[in-house]
Amino acid sequence: MRSRFLTAVALAATAALALTGCGSGGSGDGGSDVTLWMYPVIPDQDASQKFWADFEADFEAENPDTNLTIELLPWDNREEKIGTAIAAGKGPDLVLLTPDLTANFHSTRGLKPIGAAVDDRSKYFEGALAGGTIDGEIYGLPIYQTSTTAVYNKAAFAAAGITDLPKTWDDVLAAAPALAAKGIAVMDYSGSPEVTLNQSFYPLLWQAGGTVFTPDGKDVAFDGPAGVAALQFLLDLQAASGLPADAATKPNKVEGGPLGLGKVAMGYAVSKPEAQQMQAGVGAAEVVVGQPLTGARQRSFGTPGLITLTTINSDDNEEAALAVARRLASPEVQHELNVASGTYPSRTDVQAPGTDEITTAYLEALKFANPGEAHPGARQVMAALAPHLQGALQGKRTAAEALTDAATEARGILSRLR
């Protein structure tokens, strides 16, 4: 039995061999070789290396006919590296992707269905499984997911005489004047085009009942009534001094930013590490982690990590690769990965990674999580939309005008992708 475990450092030193040293096929001893490309889901490098080395060893002990190679790669340039590998037919059988990259590689016929690795669909959170589902077929198996939700500085609200923390858009708008009178904006917003819209405008769009794309993916939908309502909500807050003064240009920064300094009373798409930064800035006792805001709907952003099966994988080696994917998605491995990485389960039968109030709140928010809209043009459309949103916040366009202009540009992008 042969086993290799490659770190990002080793891979960088042997870049010229990266594609020739891996791929699907037999091991030469009657078994199967399976290569998995993994990324720094576990931020600590030493902990990451140990986790994946242990997983590889345990899997091979349980499946002696499979030689599993896990290669740890950096996030940088992963789309290009994966695309090159698939085009060359030399590289990973399995690779970790996000929903949008799954859609991209599906559109270029670089992925095979992986639904056979799903043991029980009813055990998965709807949003997590949806993130890897394309045209009704599963191409990405969720092995973890992230979670965001509303987080409050209760001392800021109390100083303005507000005892009930806002849970709806109407509540947020109603709270804005009293907080503004104290020099505090009610809600944070990061309008810099460098900030992903999955953590700024899109959660509000989804809360308004809207979507970025039409259900068939052939057109954009963000310029409809729901999109206008979401952007107008921001503009109404801005008019009431309910957003940071630099909302149109500010980055998504909690530590040293308005949320961390107590100059903003709440965020609506805050991750757990960001909530902890708030605690460090304004005091742990003052921070309350709630549930996602409700507009027309209650929604948040939480994206799954998807194990995908590439077309590099040969048919006679497919079952071995599926067995690896199945094990990665198991409740036992998910729990261990969640604890090590600070992520959350993609399925409901996984032991919680913690029992503290904050972790529990983020787990509760998973049922409202939207994984982002998987589309081959998702990144290009986001890049086109962001400056128009910024322009509206800078007073250059109305909500309807900004979204109409953005939609015209986005439709040009989609037409070129066809």
N, C-alpha and C positions, 0 to 999 in steps of 0.2 A: 504494500500500500504506500502511495506517495502523497505527501501533503506539503503544500507551500502556503506561507502566510506572508504577504508583501505589505510593507508600510509605504506611506506616501513618499518618505525619503528614499527608500530603495527604488521605488518606481521612477522617481525623478532622475535617479542616477542611471537607470537603464531604460530611458524613454525610447531608445531605438528598438528595443526588444519588446516593447509593451504589447504590440499586436501579434507578434509571431510566437510569443510564449504562452498564449492561452487560446481557448476555443473549445468547441464542443466535439465530443467524440469518445472513442474507447480509450482505456488506459493502457492497453497493451497486455493486460493480465486478465482480460475478460470482464473487467469492470467498466465503470463510466467515469469520465472526467467532467466536472461541473465547475465553471468559473463564475463567481459573483463579484461584481463591482459595487463596493460600498463607499460611503462618504462620511464626513465627520458629524454624524448624528449625535455621537457622544463627543462633546467639545474637548475634553481632556484627552490628549493624545495617548498617554500611557494607559489610561482606563479603556480607551477605545481599542487599542491593540490587544489588551488582555481579554476584553469581552469577546472580540471576534475570533481570537485564537482559541479561546475556550469553546465557543460555539462550533468552530470547525472541528476541533478534536472530538467533542461530544457527538456531533453528527456522524463523523466517520466511524466512531466506536459502535454506534447503533446501526450504521449502514456500511458494512465493511466492503461492499462491492462498489462504493462510490468514493472517488478521490475529489474532495472539495477544496478549491482554491479561492480564498477570499482576498481580494486586492483592495486596499484602502487608498482612495484617491482624494485629492483636494476638490473643493467645490468649483474652483476657478476653471473656466473653459470646458466644463464637463459636456455641454451640449455638442460642441465641436468634436471632442474626443470620442464621444459615443457615436456620433454620426459617421466619423471616419472609420471606426471599428466595424460598424454594421455594413458600410459600403464595401469594406475590404473583405468581409466575411470572416474576420479574425478578431476575437475579443470575447466579451462576456456572454454566457448563456443567460444570466440574470443580471439586472441592473436596477438600482434604486432611482426612481424618477418622481417628479412632481406631476400633478394632473395635467398642467399645460404641456410639459415635455412629453408626457404619455400621448397626448393628442397629436403633438408634432410628429413623433416617430411612428405613430399609427398611420398618419396621413401619408407618410413616405414608405409605408409597408415594411417598416423595420421591426414590427412586433408581432408576436403570435398570441392568440387568446390564452389566458391563464386561469379561466374559470374553473378548470378541473382541480385546481389547488384549493378552492373554497370548500370547506367541509360543511358549513351550514350558514347560508346567507342570512337567516333570521338572527344570528348571533352578532352581526355587524351593525354599527351605527349607520344609519341611512346615508348621511353625508359622506362618510369615509368610503363606503362601497361605491357611491355615485361618482366619486372623484376618479375612479379607474374604469368606469363603465362607458363604453362608446357604442352607439347604435344598438344598445341592449345587450352587448357582450362585454365580459370583463377582460380588460387588458392590463389592469394594474391591481395587484393584491395589496390592500392596506395592512401595514405591519405596525403602524403607530399613527398618531395624528397630533397636531398642535391645537391649542385652544386660546381664544381671546374672549373677553367679556367687558362689561362695564365695571369700572373701579372708581371709588369715591373718596374724597377727602372730607370726612364728616365734620371736621372742625370748621372748614370753610363754609359749609352749609349752615352750621349752627351759628356762626358769627353773623350770618345774614338773616337769622331768625327762621331758618327752614329746618324742620325736624324730620320730614318725610323725604327720603332721598328719591330723586326722579327715576321713574321706571319707564316713562313713555316720552315721545317727542313733545307732547303737550306739556308734560311736567317740566321738561328741560327749558322750554320756552318761557314757561311761567316763572321759573326760578331765576332767569337771567337778570331782570332789572334789580332785584334785591342784592344779588351778588355784585353786579356792576357798581352799585352804590358803595360797596366796600372795596372797590378796586380789583375785583376778582372776576375773571371770565368763568362762565358756568361750564363750558366744555372745550376740551382740547381739539385742535384740528391741525394736521400737517399737510399744507398745500404745495410743498415743493414738488416739482415734477420728478425728482429723484426718489420720492417715497412711493412704494408700491400701492396702487389703488385698492389692493386687497385689504389694506390696513387703514385706508382713509375713506374714499368715496364709496367703494363697492358695498361695504356693510350697510351703509345708509340706503343705497339703491335697493339692496335686498330687503331691508326693513320696510321700504316703501312698497314692496311687492313687485319690484322690477327685476330685470335681468340685463346682462350686458349684451347677450346675443339672443336671437329668436330660437325657438326649440329645435329647428332643423339646422341651425348654425349658418344659414345662408345670408343672414342680414344681422345688423346690430339692432338692439331694442332699447338702449339706454336713453334715447332721445324721446321716448314715450312719456305719458303722464307721470309714471312712477319716477322716472329719472328727473323730470322737471321738479317734482315735489321734493325729492331728496336734495337737489341743489338749492331750491328755494328755502328749505329748512335751514341750510347753512347761511344763506344770505339774510334770512330773518334774524338768526342768532347774531350774525355780524352787526346788523343794524341796531340790535339791542345791547351792543358791547358784550355779547355772550361768547365770543371767540377771542383768542389771543390777537393782539393788534397786528402781529406779523403772520397770521394764519395762512395767508396766500403764499408765503415763501418759506415758512419754517420747516426744518427737518423733523423727523420723528425721533425726538430725543426726550427721554424722561429725566435721567440723571443730569442735573444742571439746567433742565428746561422748566417750563411753566408748571408742569405737574409735580416735578420733584421739588420745586421751590415754593409750592403752595400758592402760586398765582393763578392757577386754574383749578376748579373744584372737582372735575371728573374727566375721565376718558371713557370712550365707548368701545374701543377695540384694543384693549390692553392685555399683554401677555403676562404670565406669572413672573418672569424675571423683571419686567417693567413695574409690576405691582410691588415687587420687593425693593426696587429702586425708589418708588414713592415712599415706602415705609422708612427707608433710610433717610429720605429728605424731610418728611413732615412728621415722622413718628409712627411706629407700627400701630399704636393704639388708635390712630386717627384714620387709618386706611380700611375701607370696607370693600370687599370684592362681592359684587352683586351678579345679576344675570343680564343677558343682553337686552338692550333697549328694544322697545316695541314702537313701531310706527304703524303701518297697516299690518305688519307681521313682526314676530320676534325672531331676529336672526343675528348671527355673528359669523366671523371668519375662523375657520380651523381647517388646515390642509393636511391630508394624509401623506405619509411616505409610502410610495407604491413600489412593490417588487414587480418587475416586468420581465417577460420572456422574449428574448430577441430572436430574430430570424437566423442568427448565427447558430442557434441550438438546432442540432439535427434531430430528425424524427425518432431515430432509434435511441437517442439520449434524452428524450423529452421527459419521460417518467422520472428519471433521476433528478432532473432540474425541478420538476414539479414537487418532488418530495422535499427538496431543500426549501422551496417557497412555502410549502405547507407547514414545515417546521418553524420557519421564521414567523409565520402568522399565528402560531399556536398560543393559547393563553399563557402558558408557562414562559415562553421566550419573550412575549410581549411585555409581561410584567417586569422581567429582568431588564429589558431594554428601556422601559419607561423609567424605572428607578435610576438607571445609569445615565440616561440622557435628559431627563426632565421633560419627557414627552408624555402623551396620554394614550390610552388604548383605542384601537379602532373597532373593538368589539366589546359587547356588554358582559361577557363572561370572564373578563380578566380582573384579577385582584387589583384593587386600587393602589397606585404607587405611593399613597400617603393618606392619612386620616385627619390631617389638620384642616381647619376651616377653609383656608385659601385653596388647597388642593381639591377639596370637596366641591367648592364653588366652581372651579374650572372643569371638573368632571361633569357637574350638572349642566354646564353650558354646552357640552358636546352635542346634546340633542338638538341644539339650535344651529350647529355649525354648518356653514356652507363651505365646501372645499375649494371654492373658486371655480370659474367656468372654463372647463377644458375645451380648448379650441386651438387649431393650428395658428390662428392669427391673434391669440390672446395678448401676447406681449406687444406686438406691433400696434394693436388697437389701444392698449393701455397707454403706450407712449404717445399716441396721437391725441387721446382724450385729455390727458393730464394738463397740458398747457391751456386748454380751453376752460377747464375748471378753474385754473389759477386766474385766468383773465376775468372770469365772472366775479371772483373774490376781490379782484383789484378794481372792480367797478367798470370794466370796459364793455361788458355785455350783460344782458339779462340772462336768467337761467335758461329760458327757451332758446335764445339766440346762441348761447355758448354750446348747448348740446346739439342744436341743429348743425352748426358749423363743424363740430367734432364728428357728427355722424356722416356728414358729406365726405370728410377726409377718411374716416374709417371704412366707408363703403368702397372707396378707391383702393384701399389696402386689400379688402376681401376680394375684389374683382381681380387683382393681380395674383392672388393665391389660387384661383380656380384653375 
